[in-house]
Every structure is written in C-alpha cells, then in structure tokens.
Amino acid sequence: MTKQEYLLALFDKLEPRFDEVAALKILVRHNVLDDTVLDTIYAFFESRVNQVLDETEKSKLAQATLILGRIRKMEAKDDDDESVERLIDSF
C-alpha cells in the first residue's frame, strides 16, 4: 500500500467520529500527497488531541496521530509496512 492508501484507510475509520476527516479525505484523494501535506495533516491531528474534551475521543485521536507518525516515516511512497496496516486494522 502507498502512504496515500494508508492515510485513506485511517480516515475511513475516523470519519464516523470526526467531521473534519471528510474534507481531508477529498484533499488526499485528489491531490499529490507529499511530505508537506502529510506534515500539515499530522500537525492538525496533534493540535486536535489537545482540544477534544471527551477522553475516549482524545484517545482515538492520539492513536490516529501515532499511526500518522508511522505513515510519515515510511521511506518510499509505495513502501508496504505491515505494522502500519495492523495498527489501522485494529483501530
């Protein structure tokens, strides 16, 4: 899977809980996913963790941020990383 595919899979899991994800999915699906875009999305999630009051939602966002960090560190855009896939599946 590519970074873009991993990110879209994560967003599919997050979308029912967080409205903002629908717009991010469109952005990722229809644009080139480069490191700048990925860094911006990561920063957005990192900042949202501190804004959410519900502890369950905060935990989910923190886990999503961890997964995003793993996706950011993947070397090649088409690099398969089974650990990332397992994290997303268990999300």
MARMIZA-373375 format. One line per 4 residues: number of its first residue (from 1); their letters; for each residue z, y, x of N, C-alpha, C. Coordinates in steps of 0.1 Angstrom, whole numbers. Layout:
BEGIN
NUM) a) Z,Y,X,Z,Y,X,Z,Y,X ~ ...
This chain:
BEGIN
1) mtkq) 0,-12,8,0,0,0,0,12,9 ~ -6,23,4,-6,36,11,7,44,7 ~ 9,54,15,20,63,12,19,69,-3 ~ 7,72,-6,4,77,-20,8,67,-30
5) eyll) 4,55,-28,7,44,-38,22,41,-39 ~ 29,42,-28,43,40,-28,50,52,-36 ~ 45,64,-33,51,75,-40,48,75,-55 ~ 36,71,-59,33,70,-73,42,59,-80
9) alfd) 44,48,-73,53,37,-78,67,42,-80 ~ 72,50,-71,85,56,-72,86,65,-84 ~ 76,74,-85,75,83,-96,74,76,-109 ~ 68,65,-110,67,57,-123,81,53,-127
13) klep) 90,50,-117,103,46,-120,112,58,-124 ~ 109,69,-118,117,81,-121,113,89,-133 ~ 101,88,-137,96,97,-148,104,96,-161 ~ 109,85,-165,116,85,-178,129,93,-177
17) rfde) 135,95,-165,147,102,-163,146,117,-160 ~ 135,120,-153,133,134,-148,119,139,-152 ~ 119,150,-160,107,156,-165,98,161,-154 ~ 103,166,-143,96,172,-132,86,162,-125
21) vaal) 89,150,-126,81,139,-120,67,138,-125 ~ 65,141,-138,52,141,-144,42,150,-136 ~ 47,162,-134,38,172,-126,36,168,-112 ~ 46,162,-106,45,157,-92,35,146,-91
25) kilv) 35,137,-101,25,126,-101,11,131,-102 ~ 8,141,-110,-5,147,-111,-9,153,-97 ~ 0,160,-91,-2,166,-78,-6,156,-68 ~ 2,145,-67,0,134,-57,-13,126,-60
29) rhnv) -15,124,-73,-27,115,-76,-40,122,-74 ~ -40,136,-75,-53,143,-75,-55,151,-62 ~ -46,150,-53,-48,157,-40,-45,148,-28 ~ -49,154,-17,-47,146,-4,-32,147,-1
33) lddt) -26,136,1,-12,135,4,-10,136,20 ~ -7,148,24,-5,150,39,10,151,41 ~ 14,153,54,28,153,57,35,166,51 ~ 28,177,50,33,189,45,37,187,30
37) vldt) 28,181,22,31,179,8,43,169,7 ~ 43,159,15,54,149,15,67,155,18 ~ 67,164,28,79,171,32,84,180,21 ~ 75,186,14,79,195,3,85,187,-8
41) iyaf) 79,176,-12,84,168,-22,98,163,-18 ~ 100,158,-6,113,154,-1,123,165,-2 ~ 120,177,2,129,188,1,133,191,-13 ~ 123,190,-22,126,192,-36,136,182,-41
45) fesr) 134,170,-38,144,159,-43,158,161,-36 ~ 158,165,-24,170,167,-17,178,178,-24 ~ 171,189,-27,178,200,-34,183,197,-48 ~ 175,188,-55,178,184,-69,191,176,-69
49) vnqv) 193,168,-59,205,159,-59,218,168,-60 ~ 218,179,-54,230,188,-54,231,196,-67 ~ 220,196,-75,220,204,-88,224,196,-100 ~ 222,183,-99,225,174,-110,240,171,-112
53) ldet) 245,173,-124,259,171,-126,263,157,-130 ~ 254,150,-137,257,136,-141,257,127,-128 ~ 268,120,-126,269,111,-114,259,100,-113 ~ 255,94,-125,245,84,-125,231,89,-121
57) eksk) 228,101,-126,215,107,-123,215,111,-108 ~ 226,117,-104,228,121,-90,225,109,-80 ~ 231,98,-84,230,86,-76,215,81,-76 ~ 208,82,-87,194,78,-88,186,87,-79
61) laqa) 188,100,-80,181,110,-72,183,108,-57 ~ 196,105,-53,199,102,-39,192,90,-34 ~ 191,79,-43,184,67,-39,169,70,-37 ~ 164,78,-47,149,82,-46,147,90,-33
65) tlil) 156,99,-30,154,107,-17,154,98,-5 ~ 163,88,-5,163,78,6,149,71,7 ~ 144,67,-4,131,60,-4,120,69,0 ~ 121,82,-4,111,92,0,111,94,16
69) grir) 124,94,21,125,95,35,119,83,43 ~ 120,71,37,114,60,43,98,61,43 ~ 93,65,31,79,67,30,74,77,40 ~ 81,88,42,77,99,51,76,93,65
73) kmea) 85,84,69,85,79,83,75,68,85 ~ 68,63,75,57,53,77,47,59,86 ~ 42,51,96,33,56,106,19,59,101 ~ 12,50,95,-1,52,91,-1,53,76
77) kddd) -11,60,70,-12,62,56,-14,49,49 ~ -20,39,55,-22,26,49,-13,15,54 ~ -2,20,60,8,11,66,16,4,55 ~ 16,-9,54,25,-16,45,39,-17,50
81) desv) 48,-15,42,62,-16,46,69,-23,35 ~ 72,-36,37,78,-44,26,92,-39,22 ~ 99,-33,32,112,-28,28,111,-16,18 ~ 101,-8,20,100,3,10,96,-3,-4
85) erli) 87,-12,-3,83,-19,-16,95,-25,-23 ~ 104,-32,-15,116,-38,-21,125,-27,-27 ~ 127,-16,-20,135,-5,-25,130,0,-38 ~ 117,2,-39,111,7,-51,113,-3,-62
89) dsf) 111,-15,-59,112,-26,-70,126,-27,-75 ~ 136,-25,-66,150,-26,-70,155,-13,-77 ~ 147,-3,-77,152,10,-82,153,9,-97
